[in-house]
Amino acid sequence: MEAGTNSVYSNRLVMPPHQQLPRPVIMPQYEDPEPPRPHRRRGEGLRSLLSTIAVILIAILFALVLITFVFHSYQVDGPSMNPTLKDGDRLIIWKVPRTLARITGNTYIPERGDVVVFSEIGLTNTDGSTKQLIKRVIGLPGDRVVIEDGTIRVYNDEHPNGFNPDTTLDYGNGQSFPINNNEEIDEYVAEGEVFVMGDNRNNSLDSRAFGPVPAEDIVGKLTLRIFPLDSAKSF
């Protein structure tokens, strides 16, 4: 540096134009686009509706199969089965034995002492449908049922001298089933029939009035009382 010459110092390094570095390129900032929303295809709504309808129909069909062939709920209407069943009791009637008998081409005959529900063709409800009754099986095919002096006696090949089912079968169990002393019945039970009576013998419409019941008219046998809850019981 020559004397007397004013100079200015700077900390900036100036490079020749041919040596200058290129300026960085700044890319514009963009927000990420939203992912595309799936479009509902035509027909998906219809398929969903049809699937729902199919599920409902299958459920209804399943319920009908159960009611028709397996079990059904009934409510007692009237006092004819007192003291065993009372008016308003809710029951489950088991249909499987009857269903199996029909599938195999046999006749369903319940056991003596069973409580059964059956359709009585000669009786109708107010809407014209056949009335269904619930009674106890007293006589089986081949039996002779005799009622006299307020007592039932059943005669058959095994009991030629007769027996009283009210006192010899478990359902009796110390209960009393009084019958009017003036009543007289002498009925033979044919093949494919059963003789039924209500436990409330003096207030029951049963085989003493309309005769033995065809086995094909039996709906099923009593298996459970589910209401009232404090009286729930299996039979």
Backbone as CSV, one residue per row, in Angstrom:
resi,resn,N_x,N_y,N_z,CA_x,CA_y,CA_z,C_x,C_y,C_z
1,MET,0.868,-1.178,0.000,0.000,0.000,0.000,0.912,1.239,0.000
2,GLU,0.441,2.104,-0.830,1.256,3.312,-0.950,0.874,4.315,0.122
3,ALA,1.887,5.119,0.609,1.634,6.120,1.628,0.778,7.228,1.091
4,GLY,-0.107,7.700,1.976,-0.976,8.807,1.604,-2.208,8.396,0.877
5,THR,-2.352,7.173,0.668,-3.544,6.690,-0.031,-4.545,6.215,1.001
6,ASN,-5.811,6.722,0.925,-6.878,6.306,1.832,-7.430,4.980,1.362
7,SER,-7.559,4.092,2.256,-8.107,2.773,1.896,-9.231,2.417,2.839
8,VAL,-10.123,1.648,2.394,-11.269,1.168,3.197,-11.182,-0.340,3.268
9,TYR,-11.317,-0.899,4.493,-11.235,-2.356,4.682,-12.647,-2.906,4.941
10,SER,-12.892,-3.999,4.484,-14.208,-4.648,4.684,-13.997,-6.141,4.935
11,ASN,-14.897,-6.692,5.765,-14.787,-8.150,6.005,-15.548,-8.972,4.965
12,ARG,-16.093,-8.316,3.965,-16.815,-9.031,2.897,-15.848,-9.425,1.823
13,LEU,-15.873,-10.635,1.495,-15.003,-11.123,0.445,-15.714,-11.007,-0.883
14,VAL,-15.177,-10.302,-1.728,-15.786,-10.128,-3.052,-15.053,-11.006,-4.026
15,MET,-15.808,-11.875,-4.633,-15.200,-12.803,-5.577,-15.463,-12.321,-6.985
16,PRO,-14.617,-12.681,-7.794,-14.839,-12.309,-9.197,-16.152,-12.957,-9.682
17,PRO,-16.774,-12.267,-10.623,-18.073,-12.796,-11.104,-18.029,-14.234,-11.543
18,HIS,-16.956,-14.645,-12.161,-16.920,-16.022,-12.670,-16.757,-17.037,-11.544
19,GLN,-16.420,-16.564,-10.311,-16.230,-17.497,-9.184,-17.357,-17.435,-8.145
20,GLN,-18.364,-16.591,-8.380,-19.447,-16.476,-7.403,-20.296,-17.760,-7.370
21,LEU,-20.720,-18.160,-6.128,-21.538,-19.369,-5.956,-22.983,-19.088,-6.369
22,PRO,-23.666,-20.063,-6.930,-25.092,-19.853,-7.302,-25.950,-19.748,-6.055
23,ARG,-26.955,-18.906,-6.136,-27.892,-18.747,-5.025,-28.793,-19.989,-4.912
24,PRO,-29.056,-20.431,-3.674,-29.947,-21.627,-3.531,-31.354,-21.312,-4.008
25,VAL,-31.929,-22.299,-4.613,-33.310,-22.168,-5.093,-34.264,-22.528,-3.961
26,ILE,-35.145,-21.623,-3.603,-36.126,-21.856,-2.533,-37.445,-22.297,-3.165
27,MET,-37.847,-23.542,-2.839,-39.080,-24.076,-3.408,-40.270,-23.533,-2.632
28,PRO,-41.342,-23.205,-3.300,-42.554,-22.747,-2.579,-43.118,-23.871,-1.727
29,GLN,-43.663,-23.501,-0.579,-44.233,-24.481,0.346,-45.718,-24.706,0.029
30,TYR,-46.084,-25.984,-0.079,-47.485,-26.340,-0.335,-47.950,-27.295,0.762
31,GLU,-49.210,-27.169,1.205,-49.792,-28.111,2.175,-50.091,-29.437,1.485
32,ASP,-49.943,-30.531,2.290,-50.256,-31.845,1.726,-51.726,-31.909,1.345
33,PRO,-52.011,-32.360,0.182,-53.440,-32.456,-0.206,-54.152,-33.512,0.624
34,GLU,-55.502,-33.345,0.864,-56.303,-34.329,1.596,-56.374,-35.626,0.799
35,PRO,-56.324,-36.769,1.519,-56.444,-38.031,0.780,-57.805,-38.112,0.109
36,PRO,-57.849,-38.694,-1.032,-59.138,-38.771,-1.747,-60.157,-39.574,-0.949
37,ARG,-61.348,-39.065,-0.879,-62.434,-39.774,-0.179,-62.983,-40.881,-1.068
38,PRO,-63.211,-42.062,-0.421,-63.751,-43.161,-1.249,-65.155,-42.819,-1.729
39,HIS,-65.372,-43.069,-2.959,-66.695,-42.825,-3.529,-67.566,-44.055,-3.331
40,ARG,-68.783,-43.856,-2.861,-69.717,-44.965,-2.666,-70.204,-45.431,-4.024
41,ARG,-69.894,-46.667,-4.295,-70.297,-47.192,-5.586,-71.803,-47.368,-5.666
42,ARG,-72.275,-47.234,-6.843,-73.697,-47.468,-7.049,-74.008,-48.935,-6.753
43,GLY,-75.073,-49.158,-6.044,-75.481,-50.524,-5.724,-75.071,-50.977,-4.344
44,GLU,-74.066,-50.316,-3.724,-73.643,-50.718,-2.381,-74.758,-50.491,-1.372
45,GLY,-75.466,-49.387,-1.484,-76.583,-49.113,-0.581,-77.673,-50.152,-0.720
46,LEU,-77.959,-50.556,-1.967,-78.993,-51.564,-2.199,-78.581,-52.909,-1.626
47,ARG,-77.288,-53.262,-1.822,-76.811,-54.543,-1.283,-76.881,-54.555,0.236
48,SER,-76.561,-53.416,0.860,-76.631,-53.326,2.323,-78.071,-53.489,2.805
49,LEU,-78.997,-52.863,2.099,-80.411,-52.982,2.463,-80.896,-54.413,2.313
50,LEU,-80.509,-55.055,1.200,-80.924,-56.436,0.969,-80.333,-57.380,2.019
51,SER,-79.095,-57.109,2.445,-78.472,-57.941,3.480,-79.221,-57.818,4.800
52,THR,-79.618,-56.585,5.137,-80.375,-56.373,6.374,-81.719,-57.092,6.326
53,ILE,-82.405,-56.980,5.190,-83.697,-57.658,5.042,-83.526,-59.169,5.152
54,ALA,-82.447,-59.689,4.553,-82.205,-61.135,4.608,-81.984,-61.607,6.034
55,VAL,-81.220,-60.833,6.826,-80.974,-61.197,8.229,-82.286,-61.219,9.012
56,ILE,-83.131,-60.218,8.786,-84.421,-60.156,9.485,-85.297,-61.341,9.107
57,LEU,-85.347,-61.667,7.821,-86.176,-62.788,7.372,-85.675,-64.116,7.938
58,ILE,-84.360,-64.284,8.000,-83.799,-65.523,8.563,-84.141,-65.633,10.042
59,ALA,-84.067,-64.498,10.762,-84.413,-64.512,12.188,-85.878,-64.871,12.392
60,ILE,-86.751,-64.307,11.547,-88.183,-64.622,11.648,-88.426,-66.092,11.336
61,LEU,-87.784,-66.603,10.297,-87.939,-68.009,9.921,-87.455,-68.926,11.034
62,PHE,-86.320,-68.574,11.643,-85.782,-69.378,12.744,-86.753,-69.403,13.915
63,ALA,-87.337,-68.243,14.233,-88.310,-68.174,15.332,-89.539,-69.024,15.027
64,LEU,-90.002,-68.992,13.777,-91.170,-69.800,13.397,-90.873,-71.290,13.507
65,VAL,-89.669,-71.677,13.123,-89.288,-73.091,13.234,-89.292,-73.527,14.693
66,LEU,-88.731,-72.690,15.573,-88.717,-73.019,16.998,-90.137,-73.157,17.539
67,ILE,-90.995,-72.189,17.211,-92.365,-72.195,17.729,-93.148,-73.395,17.202
68,THR,-92.921,-73.751,15.952,-93.691,-74.821,15.325,-93.217,-76.204,15.741
69,PHE,-91.903,-76.387,15.876,-91.367,-77.732,16.049,-90.647,-77.985,17.374
70,VAL,-90.273,-76.937,18.121,-89.438,-77.152,19.302,-90.174,-76.813,20.593
71,PHE,-90.541,-75.574,20.777,-91.248,-75.190,22.005,-92.086,-73.956,21.737
72,HIS,-93.024,-73.716,22.657,-93.892,-72.549,22.527,-94.325,-72.109,23.920
73,SER,-94.523,-70.809,24.073,-94.954,-70.259,25.360,-96.470,-70.091,25.371
74,TYR,-97.078,-70.489,26.492,-98.522,-70.363,26.667,-98.814,-69.713,28.006
75,GLN,-99.979,-69.094,28.078,-100.457,-68.549,29.345,-101.751,-69.239,29.728
76,VAL,-101.824,-69.693,30.976,-103.015,-70.393,31.460,-104.182,-69.409,31.545
77,ASP,-105.311,-69.835,31.018,-106.516,-69.008,31.060,-107.634,-69.832,31.693
78,GLY,-107.910,-69.572,32.958,-108.969,-70.300,33.640,-108.467,-71.150,34.785
79,PRO,-109.409,-71.716,35.574,-109.034,-72.444,36.790,-109.048,-73.962,36.645
80,SER,-109.154,-74.494,35.433,-109.387,-75.937,35.292,-108.227,-76.817,35.742
81,MET,-107.013,-76.229,35.869,-105.861,-77.043,36.302,-105.431,-76.733,37.729
82,ASN,-106.250,-75.998,38.473,-105.954,-75.797,39.901,-105.955,-77.141,40.619
83,PRO,-105.081,-77.371,41.589,-104.108,-76.434,42.162,-102.741,-76.453,41.487
84,THR,-102.574,-77.327,40.466,-101.261,-77.469,39.823,-100.863,-76.213,39.072
85,LEU,-101.778,-75.696,38.269,-101.549,-74.479,37.488,-102.647,-73.487,37.795
86,LYS,-102.265,-72.230,37.852,-103.230,-71.186,38.177,-103.414,-70.235,36.997
87,ASP,-104.537,-69.563,36.999,-104.851,-68.602,35.950,-103.735,-67.557,35.854
88,GLY,-103.217,-67.347,34.649,-102.150,-66.372,34.436,-100.754,-66.945,34.442
89,ASP,-100.580,-68.215,34.836,-99.250,-68.829,34.807,-98.718,-68.839,33.371
90,ARG,-97.429,-68.556,33.238,-96.781,-68.612,31.927,-95.979,-69.900,31.828
91,LEU,-96.217,-70.668,30.739,-95.660,-72.009,30.608,-94.834,-72.156,29.337
92,ILE,-93.924,-73.136,29.356,-93.204,-73.549,28.150,-93.668,-74.957,27.798
93,ILE,-94.197,-75.107,26.596,-94.676,-76.404,26.105,-93.633,-76.986,25.153
94,TRP,-93.158,-78.197,25.453,-92.103,-78.865,24.690,-92.724,-79.677,23.561
95,LYS,-92.274,-79.425,22.312,-92.879,-80.049,21.139,-91.997,-81.095,20.456
96,VAL,-90.777,-81.230,20.913,-89.828,-82.092,20.203,-90.302,-83.544,20.082
97,PRO,-90.816,-84.196,21.163,-91.277,-85.584,21.008,-92.358,-85.736,19.943
98,ARG,-93.288,-84.806,19.901,-94.336,-84.865,18.883,-93.746,-84.664,17.495
99,THR,-92.787,-83.723,17.370,-92.156,-83.463,16.078,-91.403,-84.692,15.577
100,LEU,-90.626,-85.328,16.467,-89.872,-86.524,16.078,-90.809,-87.659,15.674
101,ALA,-91.925,-87.804,16.397,-92.878,-88.861,16.064,-93.450,-88.651,14.664
102,ARG,-93.746,-87.414,14.322,-94.295,-87.133,12.997,-93.261,-87.348,11.907
103,ILE,-91.997,-86.974,12.181,-90.943,-87.171,11.190,-90.749,-88.652,10.894
104,THR,-90.820,-89.476,11.929,-90.614,-90.921,11.762,-91.891,-91.663,11.377
105,GLY,-93.001,-90.936,11.262,-94.254,-91.565,10.860,-94.955,-92.302,11.981
106,ASN,-94.600,-92.018,13.228,-95.234,-92.659,14.369,-96.270,-91.748,15.009
107,THR,-97.004,-92.277,15.964,-97.998,-91.509,16.698,-97.414,-91.109,18.046
108,TYR,-97.496,-89.836,18.348,-96.977,-89.365,19.637,-98.014,-89.635,20.735
109,ILE,-97.642,-90.494,21.672,-98.492,-90.774,22.831,-97.723,-90.343,24.080
110,PRO,-98.185,-89.329,24.787,-97.488,-88.901,26.013,-97.597,-89.955,27.097
111,GLU,-96.884,-89.772,28.166,-96.958,-90.697,29.289,-98.158,-90.353,30.176
112,ARG,-98.640,-91.361,30.870,-99.731,-91.123,31.809,-99.258,-90.161,32.907
113,GLY,-100.071,-89.176,33.197,-99.709,-88.167,34.183,-99.136,-86.897,33.576
114,ASP,-98.702,-86.934,32.296,-98.197,-85.724,31.650,-99.317,-84.697,31.507
115,VAL,-98.925,-83.436,31.565,-99.854,-82.342,31.279,-99.596,-81.894,29.841
116,VAL,-100.623,-81.898,29.012,-100.449,-81.624,27.588,-101.370,-80.497,27.134
117,VAL,-100.934,-79.833,26.071,-101.772,-78.861,25.365,-102.239,-79.521,24.082
118,PHE,-103.510,-79.369,23.760,-104.061,-79.973,22.544,-105.115,-79.044,21.958
119,SER,-105.387,-79.252,20.692,-106.439,-78.508,20.001,-107.723,-79.314,20.050
120,GLU,-108.786,-78.690,20.530,-110.089,-79.355,20.582,-110.936,-78.831,19.423
121,ILE,-111.070,-79.671,18.392,-111.706,-79.252,17.142,-113.126,-78.743,17.369
122,GLY,-113.829,-79.300,18.333,-115.220,-78.914,18.550,-115.396,-77.587,19.260
123,LEU,-114.295,-76.968,19.717,-114.379,-75.706,20.450,-113.639,-74.616,19.687
124,THR,-114.229,-73.418,19.624,-113.603,-72.316,18.895,-113.516,-71.068,19.769
125,ASN,-112.528,-70.239,19.472,-112.388,-68.946,20.132,-113.302,-67.921,19.463
126,THR,-113.337,-66.730,20.007,-114.206,-65.694,19.457,-113.793,-65.305,18.037
127,ASP,-112.510,-65.496,17.678,-112.066,-65.154,16.323,-112.243,-66.307,15.343
128,GLY,-112.849,-67.406,15.812,-113.106,-68.545,14.941,-112.014,-69.588,14.926
129,SER,-110.874,-69.341,15.562,-109.789,-70.319,15.599,-110.116,-71.433,16.587
130,THR,-109.463,-72.569,16.382,-109.695,-73.721,17.252,-109.133,-73.462,18.645
131,LYS,-109.906,-73.768,19.658,-109.468,-73.536,21.034,-108.449,-74.599,21.436
132,GLN,-107.439,-74.175,22.172,-106.439,-75.089,22.710,-106.615,-75.182,24.223
133,LEU,-106.570,-76.414,24.724,-106.787,-76.678,26.141,-105.550,-77.332,26.740
134,ILE,-105.427,-77.213,28.061,-104.330,-77.867,28.775,-104.940,-78.761,29.852
135,LYS,-104.614,-80.058,29.800,-105.186,-81.049,30.727,-104.130,-82.106,31.051
136,ARG,-104.496,-83.003,31.977,-103.600,-84.080,32.371,-104.042,-85.395,31.727
137,VAL,-103.047,-86.166,31.267,-103.333,-87.465,30.641,-103.626,-88.486,31.733
138,ILE,-104.833,-89.047,31.691,-105.261,-90.047,32.665,-105.299,-91.440,32.043
139,GLY,-105.824,-91.537,30.822,-105.955,-92.835,30.161,-105.173,-92.891,28.866
140,LEU,-104.549,-94.050,28.598,-103.770,-94.282,27.387,-104.480,-95.282,26.483
141,PRO,-104.021,-95.441,25.232,-104.671,-96.397,24.332,-104.781,-97.790,24.952
142,GLY,-105.961,-98.354,24.861,-106.218,-99.685,25.419,-106.772,-99.661,26.828
143,ASP,-106.803,-98.485,27.472,-107.339,-98.373,28.830,-108.863,-98.275,28.826
144,ARG,-109.401,-98.668,29.955,-110.819,-98.412,30.240,-110.849,-97.515,31.483
145,VAL,-111.400,-96.324,31.315,-111.442,-95.341,32.400,-112.845,-95.339,33.000
146,VAL,-112.899,-95.570,34.307,-114.184,-95.632,35.009,-114.166,-94.608,36.151
147,ILE,-115.205,-93.802,36.210,-115.363,-92.847,37.314,-116.705,-93.138,37.996
148,GLU,-116.631,-93.430,39.266,-117.840,-93.642,40.053,-117.508,-93.447,41.531
149,ASP,-118.495,-93.011,42.269,-118.338,-92.762,43.702,-117.180,-91.795,43.987
150,GLY,-116.980,-90.840,43.085,-115.957,-89.818,43.303,-114.531,-90.296,43.133
151,THR,-114.345,-91.446,42.451,-113.007,-92.027,42.302,-112.769,-92.449,40.859
152,ILE,-111.517,-92.283,40.398,-111.110,-92.747,39.064,-110.431,-94.107,39.201
153,ARG,-110.771,-95.017,38.287,-110.050,-96.279,38.194,-109.775,-96.557,36.734
154,VAL,-108.540,-96.984,36.484,-108.112,-97.295,35.121,-107.827,-98.789,35.038
155,TYR,-108.450,-99.431,34.050,-108.287,-100.878,33.850,-107.555,-101.117,32.529
156,ASN,-106.594,-102.031,32.569,-105.915,-102.461,31.344,-105.313,-103.843,31.579
157,ASP,-104.548,-104.343,30.607,-103.990,-105.688,30.715,-103.035,-105.814,31.906
158,GLU,-102.313,-104.751,32.214,-101.378,-104.799,33.326,-102.078,-104.661,34.678
159,HIS,-103.238,-104.039,34.682,-103.989,-103.821,35.920,-105.439,-104.247,35.713
160,PRO,-105.670,-105.557,35.663,-107.043,-106.029,35.428,-107.999,-105.644,36.554
161,ASN,-107.482,-105.385,37.744,-108.337,-104.982,38.855,-108.450,-103.455,38.987
162,GLY,-107.741,-102.767,38.103,-107.830,-101.316,38.086,-106.899,-100.640,39.094
163,PHE,-106.602,-99.367,38.859,-105.805,-98.564,39.795,-106.247,-97.111,39.675
164,ASN,-105.955,-96.359,40.709,-106.297,-94.942,40.733,-105.039,-94.125,40.424
165,PRO,-104.928,-93.494,39.245,-103.700,-92.747,38.913,-103.454,-91.567,39.852
166,ASP,-104.517,-91.000,40.434,-104.344,-89.854,41.329,-103.558,-90.215,42.585
167,THR,-103.621,-91.461,42.984,-102.952,-91.858,44.227,-101.696,-92.702,43.983
168,THR,-101.523,-93.203,42.766,-100.386,-94.084,42.506,-99.269,-93.414,41.699
169,LEU,-99.559,-92.321,40.993,-98.538,-91.640,40.195,-97.967,-90.448,40.954
170,ASP,-96.775,-90.026,40.544,-96.059,-88.965,41.254,-96.800,-87.647,41.278
171,TYR,-97.588,-87.363,40.230,-98.238,-86.053,40.183,-99.201,-85.857,41.354
172,GLY,-99.745,-86.962,41.895,-100.664,-86.848,43.033,-99.969,-86.259,44.238
173,ASN,-98.925,-86.919,44.693,-98.044,-86.431,45.750,-98.807,-85.759,46.901
174,GLY,-99.840,-86.435,47.357,-100.590,-85.924,48.491,-101.663,-84.908,48.155
175,GLN,-101.780,-84.525,46.880,-102.805,-83.561,46.510,-104.167,-84.252,46.435
176,SER,-105.184,-83.442,46.545,-106.547,-83.965,46.457,-107.200,-83.493,45.165
177,PHE,-107.827,-84.421,44.427,-108.520,-84.094,43.185,-109.970,-84.584,43.297
178,PRO,-110.780,-83.906,44.100,-112.144,-84.395,44.352,-113.014,-84.371,43.095
179,ILE,-113.887,-85.378,42.998,-114.833,-85.499,41.889,-116.232,-85.634,42.473
180,ASN,-117.181,-85.046,41.793,-118.575,-85.147,42.216,-118.980,-86.619,42.348
181,ASN,-119.527,-86.970,43.486,-119.902,-88.366,43.731,-120.982,-88.872,42.792
182,ASN,-121.743,-87.955,42.209,-122.828,-88.366,41.318,-122.359,-88.601,39.884
183,GLU,-121.101,-88.296,39.611,-120.600,-88.423,38.239,-120.226,-89.867,37.934
184,GLU,-120.640,-90.329,36.752,-120.320,-91.693,36.325,-119.815,-91.676,34.887
185,ILE,-118.640,-92.268,34.687,-118.013,-92.353,33.358,-117.488,-93.768,33.172
186,ASP,-117.697,-94.326,31.992,-117.120,-95.612,31.633,-116.695,-95.496,30.169
187,GLU,-115.409,-95.208,29.957,-114.928,-94.855,28.612,-113.754,-95.736,28.220
188,TYR,-113.825,-96.294,26.998,-112.713,-97.059,26.456,-111.859,-96.133,25.592
189,VAL,-110.532,-96.204,25.759,-109.608,-95.352,25.002,-109.036,-96.159,23.842
190,ALA,-109.340,-95.734,22.629,-108.910,-96.457,21.433,-107.454,-96.146,21.092
191,GLU,-106.915,-96.878,20.116,-105.559,-96.632,19.638,-105.463,-95.211,19.081
192,GLY,-104.353,-94.536,19.376,-104.149,-93.187,18.866,-104.944,-92.127,19.605
193,GLU,-105.419,-92.458,20.833,-106.179,-91.493,21.626,-105.670,-91.477,23.064
194,VAL,-105.996,-90.398,23.780,-105.713,-90.321,25.213,-106.925,-89.718,25.909
195,PHE,-107.123,-90.116,27.148,-108.209,-89.585,27.973,-107.604,-88.544,28.907
196,VAL,-108.135,-87.316,28.863,-107.549,-86.216,29.632,-108.570,-85.627,30.594
197,MET,-108.048,-85.096,31.711,-108.887,-84.432,32.701,-108.130,-83.259,33.296
198,GLY,-108.876,-82.233,33.703,-108.271,-81.133,34.453,-108.095,-81.530,35.901
199,ASP,-107.082,-80.976,36.572,-106.866,-81.301,37.979,-107.979,-80.741,38.858
200,ASN,-108.609,-79.678,38.415,-109.774,-79.135,39.124,-111.002,-79.870,38.590
201,ARG,-111.198,-81.078,39.069,-112.126,-82.026,38.460,-113.569,-81.523,38.389
202,ASN,-113.971,-80.680,39.306,-115.353,-80.210,39.308,-115.533,-78.890,38.550
203,ASN,-114.446,-78.430,37.904,-114.552,-77.205,37.108,-113.626,-77.320,35.902
204,SER,-113.848,-78.345,35.095,-112.974,-78.591,33.955,-113.761,-79.210,32.804
205,LEU,-113.574,-78.639,31.630,-114.129,-79.207,30.407,-113.070,-80.135,29.823
206,ASP,-113.333,-81.445,29.824,-112.309,-82.395,29.412,-112.942,-83.618,28.759
207,SER,-112.219,-84.742,28.771,-112.684,-85.943,28.060,-113.995,-86.487,28.608
208,ARG,-114.368,-86.096,29.799,-115.665,-86.523,30.323,-116.809,-85.912,29.518
209,ALA,-116.507,-84.757,28.865,-117.531,-84.075,28.072,-117.383,-84.366,26.579
210,PHE,-116.149,-84.325,26.051,-115.968,-84.480,24.590,-115.246,-85.759,24.204
211,GLY,-115.002,-86.644,25.165,-114.409,-87.937,24.845,-112.896,-87.886,24.735
212,PRO,-112.264,-89.030,24.454,-110.813,-89.081,24.323,-110.317,-88.151,23.212
213,VAL,-109.084,-87.692,23.361,-108.483,-86.746,22.420,-107.584,-87.497,21.436
214,PRO,-107.757,-87.264,20.124,-106.834,-87.874,19.151,-105.408,-87.390,19.389
215,ALA,-104.465,-88.306,19.360,-103.078,-87.946,19.629,-102.548,-86.934,18.615
216,GLU,-103.079,-86.955,17.395,-102.603,-86.023,16.374,-102.961,-84.572,16.703
217,ASP,-103.895,-84.372,17.638,-104.281,-83.015,18.031,-103.451,-82.476,19.187
218,ILE,-102.531,-83.292,19.711,-101.689,-82.841,20.821,-100.599,-81.921,20.292
219,VAL,-100.448,-80.771,20.925,-99.438,-79.785,20.531,-98.090,-80.094,21.179
220,GLY,-98.112,-80.448,22.458,-96.879,-80.740,23.181,-97.168,-80.937,24.655
221,LYS,-96.117,-81.185,25.429,-96.276,-81.435,26.857,-95.665,-80.300,27.672
222,LEU,-96.243,-80.087,28.839,-95.740,-79.059,29.753,-94.364,-79.465,30.272
223,THR,-93.400,-78.528,30.165,-92.073,-78.816,30.682,-91.599,-77.799,31.718
224,LEU,-92.065,-76.528,31.611,-91.622,-75.499,32.550,-92.748,-74.513,32.853
225,ARG,-92.773,-74.057,34.095,-93.555,-72.867,34.430,-92.529,-71.772,34.709
226,ILE,-92.562,-70.686,33.939,-91.556,-69.647,34.054,-92.072,-68.383,34.734
227,PHE,-93.385,-68.282,34.935,-93.955,-67.120,35.612,-95.225,-67.547,36.331
228,PRO,-95.450,-67.065,37.558,-94.632,-66.117,38.329,-93.267,-66.711,38.714
229,LEU,-92.296,-65.811,38.873,-90.929,-66.254,39.121,-90.805,-67.052,40.410
230,ASP,-91.581,-66.684,41.428,-91.465,-67.399,42.701,-92.121,-68.775,42.654
231,SER,-92.808,-69.072,41.545,-93.428,-70.391,41.384,-92.843,-71.153,40.206
232,ALA,-91.687,-70.699,39.698,-91.056,-71.378,38.568,-90.782,-72.837,38.922
233,LYS,-91.043,-73.714,37.937,-90.947,-75.150,38.218,-90.830,-75.934,36.917
234,SER,-90.101,-77.053,36.980,-90.041,-77.969,35.850,-90.999,-79.124,36.106
235,PHE,-91.552,-79.669,35.040,-92.512,-80.771,35.155,-92.012,-81.999,34.405
